[in-house]
Amino acid sequence: MTLKFDKKTGKTKRIMDSGAVYVISNMLSDREARSATFGLENPLSTRFWTAVKTGTSKDMRDNWCIGYSDTYTVGVWLGILRRAYAQRYGITGAARSGSKS
C-alpha cells in the first residue's frame, strides 16, 4: 500500500507491507464469512471486489463503515450526541445509509 503525496510529482511512500495488505484485504472482502451474521445479500455486498469494515462505538452513540476497491475508498460515519442512533450497528446504520437501498 502506498500513500500519494502530490499528484504533480507522483511521489509515493510505502505505508504498509504488501503481504499484510493482501491478508487484511482478503479477510475484509470475504462475503461468505460475513454471511453467517449478515446474510449473502446485505448493504456490504457489491457486484465487484470490495473490502469493507464496519464499527459501532461502545455506548452505541455512533457507527461507521469504510470500504475500498482497487479504485475508490469510501467512508460513512453516523452519530449524534443524544444517542439518536441507539441500537444501530455499522451494518444497519452507516453501511445502509451509504448504499443505494
N, C-alpha and C positions, 0 to 999 in steps of 0.2 A: 504494500500500500504506500502510495506517495502522496504528498501534500504539495500542491502547486501554489507558489507564492506570487508569481507575476506572469500574466498571460503574454506580455511583450517579450520577456527574456526566456520564458519557458523553463525557468529554474524550478527544480523539484527537490524534495528531501524525503528520503525513506523514513517513515514513522513507525512501521510495523514489519516484522518478518513475514515474508510471503507465505511460508508454511503455516504460521499462526493465522493469517488472514484466510487461507483456504479452509482450515479446520473450523474456525468460527463461522464463516460464511456457509459452509456445508451444514452445520448444525442449525443455523437460523433460517435456512431455506428448506428445511425438511418438512414438507407439507404433511406427510404421513405421520410423523412424530407428533405434530400438533393436532391431528385428527382425533386422538383419544379424548382431548379436552374440548376442542372447538368444532369438531366435525370436519369433513373434507371441504364443504362449501361454507366459507366464512369470509369476513372482510379482509383477511390476510391472504386469501387465495387470489392468484393472478394467472393470466394466460401465458406469462413469460417468467423467466427466472428472476426471483426476488428473494432477499433475505430480510426478515422482519423481527423486531423485538418490541415488546410492549412492557409497560410498567405501571404500577399504582403505588402511591405513597402509603406509608404505614397507616396513617389515620384516614386514608381514602379521601383526601381533600383534592387530589388531582390525579390525572393519569396521562400517559404519553404513549406514542407509537412512533418508532423510527424504522424506516425501511430503505433499502437500496437495491439497485440493479447495476448492471455494468455501465449505465449511463447517468442515472439520477440518484440523488439522495433526498428523501423527504422526511420531515418530522412534524408531528402534530402534538400539541400539548393542550389539555383542557383542565381548567381548575378555577376555583373561586374560594375565597376565604370563608364564606359562610356555608361550606360543605354542600353546595347545591348538587355536586356530583357524587354524593354519598352512595355507597353500594355500586359504584361503577368501576370497572376494571379497564385496562388498556384496550382489550379486545372489544368491549361493549361501549366504550366512550370514545377515546381518541381514534382508534382504528376505524370504527364505524363512521365517525364524523369525517374522516379523511377519504372514505370510499364513496363510490357513486350510489350505494344503496341508501 
